[in-house]
Amino acid sequence: MIKINENYLKLQSSYLFSDIAKRVKSFADSNPDREIIRLGIGDVTRALPGACINALHKAVDEMSIDNTFRGYGPEQGHAFLREAIAKNDFQAFGADINPDEVFVSDGAKCDTGNILEILSPDLQIAVPDPVYPVYVDTNVMAGRTGPWNNGRYNGLVYLEATEANGYVPALPNEPVDLIYLCFPNNPTGATATREQLSRWVEYARANRALILYDAAYVAFIRDESIPKSIYEIEGAREVAIEFRSFSKTAGFTGTRCAYTIVPKSCVACDSSMNKYDLHSLWNRRHTTKFNGVSYPVQRAAQAVYSDEGKKQVRELTDYYLKNASLILEKMTGLGYTCAGGENSPYIWIKAGMDSWEFFDILLDKAAVVCTPGSGFGACGEGYIRLSAFNNYENVETAMDRISELLERYQCLAQ
């Protein structure tokens, strides 16, 4: 008899963004004449950089000619892209990462879930709260948690990120084995200083723990004092795996390309305390279950690191940061306490009421979509997230609508 993986039954009724999509669809069906402005999900709206498009076209043309056609490539990624990543994203900032420690994939979301396959199922896991839901849900699916209980899963250690600690969680009060960190943070937009990251690396080294470091939004960092990689911190190579994506960096959400760094010096033990390098295990998993990103897409990603590509990516991320700055300015001007919006495309707003209630008010009264903070964890209750991923004109219109709404309903203002 076929049986299901009953861990899936522990999952809450809907993935956050699916729930949002259902509510927005219901509103749109009931209000066909109202223009909805979406500042919820973090999907980009601007076209791919010209350098990437040119490289994509050229690679597609290569595929049309027998003597330049490419079939299966290396599952880990073509050398031309891995070398460009190691040189530009790590070595340029003093991080000792080699090309063969780079694994190209079709998304950081996939990698943060798939990495669990090479790790023991009985680890003590620490996740920030609020947190990107994928970190939690993939552990639930893998059977690493107990049941849902009063807003949290039994068996997880929740690291509370609050206004009081600047949304950078403190070290856990109990030993943990696996730690999720994300900076610039999704959803709060917070960043971590070199000193804060150093404390996490020291903790991981002292407790033989592993850090899963999600740096998907690193391209938005403008403050040069903020580390762009955890590998800028001494000793991180032994205790950290880093995930990155071209999705927000260069608009690849529909093109799909990302990468994971697994240093060869990052090790873990079996039940007999024999040491194994995680690089070899991930390589085995990656080559067994993944066939590689398409050649044209990898050429497009390589173009991100050309002189023209770097300039265009900077302009692209500057555009979204301009949107973020406007949102931050308007919401703080209305009296709301906010985080993010600087070095991040997300603005985390203290709503002063139930998150989904505020979501419904903005959708119903202003036709603006936000993301309710409670969908990111218990500490997100009472907050919403606004995304800067839209056209500037739409953001202006959205903020005018929100300002008019909140000024009219003074009871909503803090």
Order of alpha helices (4+ residues) and beta strands (2+ residues): alpha-beta-alpha-alpha-beta-alpha-beta-alpha-beta-beta-beta-beta-alpha-beta-beta-alpha-beta-beta-beta-alpha-alpha-alpha-beta-beta-alpha-beta-beta-beta-alpha
